[in-house]
Amino acid sequence: MALQSQKIDIRVLWLALGTFALGTDSFVMAGVLPSIAHDMGVTESVAGQLVTVFALAYAAGAPVLAAITARWPRHRVLLSSLGVFCLANIGSAIAPNFRLLLLSRVLAGCCAALYSPMAYALGTSLAPSEKRGKALALVASGLMLATVFGSPAGTWVGEHFGWRFSFSLVVFLAGLACFVLLVVGVPGDKENATLSLKERLVPMREPRMLLALSPTLFGYLGIYLLYTYLGISLQQSMHLTDISGYLLVFGIGNLIGNWLAGFMTDRLGSARPMIMGQILVMLCLVLFSFASFFPIGALLTLLCLGIVMPSFFAPQQHRLLHLAPQHANVLLALNNSMLYLGIGSAGAIGGLLLHYAPALVLGPIGALSVLLALLLLLLSLWRSKRVQPVEIEQDVEKVA
């Protein structure tokens, strides 16, 4: 029995399957946007707003819905959000027009915003204290594996059977995870911390913390300006329709980069990997505009972009923990919202740009956004050296 108690509960893997479904749903859009635009009779820039509404619903919904459901049992929030997420994707798969498809993406984004933090919280409760970090990594691995396998698989399915079947794949994955978790059960609450929306947004009142969070927004805006419209970019440059292989290479790079980011952060701290990572991301974004005309060039550039992209997010999380360790959970949640706000903004800005210019310009303009993120990061690092660690109102202890 003592040996058994030291193991991570198998239910953590089913939580990871849920995050894998969420990641597949989010990342697969890059590969099926051209098909959706064609079938729905809208321009590709308008179809890109499907990414925008999903990401903005996630970014805005995360703190709002967390506050609304703060007093609800966590296991019920988790199962309900995953179940409704499944229904939202059924709605996406059968949507008869673009307006209803858009609404289904808003609902899916809200459900993803609820499920993710609940999955992380319950994942740690299913592991002994000395293995909670590993349990968190297992749940988070679902998102990482979605870039390697989920997105390419969903894109391949969409290309050969139609984009509606890409959403059907997500329905199957989320439905399976929800069904198994419902059957095996997930633990109830011991004690819930309840924070109001006002309390959750307290760090945003502190200018130094707002400055520290802003590189996430502009950094991922720049990256996803290209990634969101990757299918359209490769279609224009090489007349490709199936980009699943390109997404697979990008995902493999992302997997390698995630490991390297953790290694570099442990060895070098957070500042240097972030600075080097953003410089390399800028180079990759600019280079892609030229490399996208050649299969090998596009593959190598996407592999490099996948490797260097994680060198920003993990060190940024690490840095925020040190800036205000007493409010770590709140800051990490806000950083995640900034990430999705950047993704949503990329979809909107990219759609606007495609009205007036070819997809070729998305990489260089994305590089300018990453340059702004780098300048804000350097300013934030400079200010951090001049002042003491941030003291935020003491009533914010942790996020439920």
HELIX and SHEET records of a PDB file:
HELIX    1   1 ALA A    2  SER A    5  1                                   4    
HELIX    2   2 ARG A   11  PHE A   27  1                                  17    
HELIX    3   3 MET A   29  MET A   40  1                                  12    
HELIX    4   4 GLU A   44  ALA A   47  1                                   4    
HELIX    5   5 GLN A   49  ILE A   68  1                                  20    
HELIX    6   6 ARG A   74  ILE A   94  1                                  21    
HELIX    7   7 PHE A   98  SER A  125  1                                  28    
HELIX    8   8 SER A  129  LYS A  131  5                                   3    
HELIX    9   9 ARG A  132  LEU A  145  1                                  14    
HELIX   10  10 ALA A  146  GLY A  150  3                                   5    
HELIX   11  11 SER A  151  PHE A  161  1                                  11    
HELIX   12  12 TRP A  163  VAL A  184  1                                  22    
HELIX   13  13 LEU A  197  ARG A  200  1                                   4    
HELIX   14  14 VAL A  202  ARG A  205  5                                   4    
HELIX   15  15 PRO A  207  TYR A  227  1                                  21    
HELIX   16  16 LEU A  230  MET A  238  1                                   9    
HELIX   17  17 SER A  244  LEU A  268  1                                  25    
HELIX   18  18 ALA A  271  ALA A  291  1                                  21    
HELIX   19  19 PRO A  295  VAL A  308  1                                  14    
HELIX   20  20 PRO A  310  LEU A  323  1                                  14    
HELIX   21  21 PRO A  325  HIS A  327  5                                   3    
HELIX   22  22 ALA A  328  TYR A  356  1                                  29    
HELIX   23  23 ALA A  359  VAL A  361  5                                   3    
HELIX   24  24 LEU A  362  ARG A  386  1                                  25    
END                                                                             
